[in-house]
């Protein structure tokens, strides 16, 4: 049986764990030639069925080399970091780091990948945003929510500028997702609350479904947006948050 992504070359950033890893594997299973990248090469070592190599999304030269190697038809920008705190906790250094990794990294990869997509007359760009930001607010996520709102604006701008050139650009807005980085945030909140169980309950309670998403559930949406099945979809934030923003 033919895969939904047969013949497509896909570049994924932050493939070492979580959504990036699940998406790289899901797209490979659908027949794509996947170039799975991460700044941490050790995290890529156990990936199978993909071509894995180091890529630092915060470095122009690294991005240029990685995009030249992959020459992608599909670009999935998944690199990001979650800062804790309100505007009063935000330091200039944290603000600059977050915007560089969560937003400017997408500028780098899109700017590098677009010429090849335009030459072929088609391409799908998928950006990792969040339900938290322009869709809904959450306590102590000032920097993160601001950057993810910026990703939505970036996505819409790229989509409208190249809509008549065969290029689609969408973003994904998840709620809370099971991942190693999420467990680190649960641990951190648990220390503040004096109970990891209390921290876990607080995170889970945000989703009316009563659970968090799996990385594979988000990856299924990534596959759809990468595939020709979504050929009439561009410029939209795709919310997948277990009903969180619908409350």
N, C-alpha and C positions, 0 to 999 in steps of 0.2 A: 504494500500500500504506500502511495506517495505521501510524503510528509507535507504539512502546511507551509513549511519554509524551505522546501527543496530549492537549491540553486542560490539561496541568499547568503551573503557574507555579513556576519553580525559582529560588531565590536561592543563589548560590555565592560564598563569600568566597575571597580569594587566587586570583583567576582569571587573574592576569597571566602565570603561568608554571607549568610542571610539572603536577602532578596536577589542580590547580584549573582550569587552562586546558584540559587534555585532557578533563576531565569536563564543563566548560561546553559545549565543542564537541560532545561525544558526546551529551549530553542534547538539545541543539538539533537534532542530526541525527535524533533519535528523536521529534521533533515537539513538544518542550517549548518554552514561552516562557521563555527563560533570561535572568535578570538577573545578569550577570557583574560582579563587583565586585573592587576591589583598592584599597589605599591609594596605589599607584603608577599613576596614570592613563595614563602613557606606555606601560606594559606592556599596557594594554587596547586600545591604538589599532588594532592589527592584527586584533583579533577580529572575525569576521564571523558574521552570523546570530544575534546576541544583542543584548540591550540592555545596554550597558556604562556603568558610572558609578562614581565614587569612593565608597568606604566604608572607614572606619577601624574595624576590629573592636575597637579598644581605647578607643573613644569612645562613650559611651552615646547621645549625641544623633545621631551619625552612624549608628549602628546602628538607632535608632528611625526615622530618616528613610528609611533604605534598606529596612527591612522594610515600612514603610507604603507605599512606592512599589511594592515587588514583591508584597506580600500573598501570600507563597508557600504552595503546597501541599507543596513539597519544599524542605528547607533542607539545604545541604551546607556544613558548617563545615570549611574547609580551611586556615585561617590558622595558621601556626606557625613556630617557630624552633628550630634545633638548637644547643645549647651544648656545647662540648667540655670535658672535665675530670672529675676525681673530686670527692668531697665536700670534699676539702681545697682544691680550686681554686674552689669555689662561693662567689661573693660574694653578699651580701644583694641587691645591685642586680640581678645576673643572675637570681637566684632569683625576685625579685618581677616582673621583666620577663617571664620565661618563664611563670610562672603566669598573669600577666595576658593574655598573647597566646595561649598554648596551651590554657588552661582557662577563664579568666574570660570571654574573648571568646565562648565557646560559651554561657556563662550569659547573656550579654547578648543574643545573637541568638535563643536558644531562648525566653527570657523574653518577647522582643518578638514572636516569630512564633506562639507557642502560642495566644494568644487567638483569632486568626483561624482557625487550624486547628481549634480546639475548636468554634468557631461553625459551621464547615462539617461537623464530625463526622469529619474524616479529615486525615491528614498523615503525611509521612515525614521524619524527621530523621536525617541521616547525619553522624557526627562522625569526623574524622581522628584516629585513635589511632596505634599502631605495634605491630609484633611486639616491638619493644624496649620493655620496661617491665614490664607485668604478665605477659607471655608468656615472654620470655627477656631475659637481661641481656647487655650488651656493655660492653667497657672504655671508660672516659672518656666516658660518657653519663649521668652521675649526674642532673643537673637535667632533661635531656630525658626520660630514662626515668621519672623520678618524675612529671613532668607527664602523660606519656602513660598511665601507670597510672591517674592521676586521671581521665582522659577515659573510661576503661573504666567506672569507678565512676559517673561522671556519667551515662553512657549507660544503664547498668542502672537507675539511680534514676529517670530520666525515663521509661524504658520501663514500669516497673512502676506508676508513679503514674498513667499515662494509658492503660494497656492496654485499659481498658473504655470509652475515649472515642474510639476510632478512630485514635489516634495511635501510630505506630511509631517507635522510636528504636534505631538500630544504629550500630556504629562499625567502621571498617576498620583493620586492623592489617597494614600492608605491611612487607616487608623493605626492602632497599635498592632505590631507584627512580632511574632515569635522569632527571636534572633539572638545571637550571642551579645550584640551590643545592647539589646533591650534588657537582657538579664543583668548586664552591668548597671543599667539605670535602676532596675528593681533593687539590686543590692545597695546602691547608693541611697535610694530613698528609704530602704529598710533600716539603714544605719541612723537616718534622721528620725524615723518614727519609732525606732527601737524594736521593730518587728518586720522581718522580710515578708511574712504572710500578710500583714496589714498593707505593705507596699504593693504586693501582688494584687490584692483585692481592689486597691485603689485604681490601678491600671486597668484591670479587667472591667471594673464597674463603668468605665467610660463607654463601653460597647453594649448597647441594649441586648445584643445576642448573648451576652454573658460569657464571652470568651474573646481571646485575641485571634488575629488571623495567622495562618501559617504562611511561610515564605512561598510555598508552592501555590497557594491561592492567588497571591499577587503575581507570581510568574505566569499563571494562566492568562491574566490580562495582558501581560507583556507580550506573550506569544500572539494574542489576538491583534494587538496594535502593530506588531511587526509583520503580520501576514497581510495578504491581499484581501482577506475577508473584511478588513477595516478600511478599504480603499476610499470610502466616502466620509471618513472621519479625520478631522484635523482641527487644531486650535482649541482643543477642549481639555479641561481637567477632569479626569475620570476618577470619581470618588468610589472607594472600596473600603468602607470603614465600619462595617457591622452595624450601621444605623446611627453611629455616634453623631454625625452632623444633622441627622434628620429629627433629632429630639426637639 
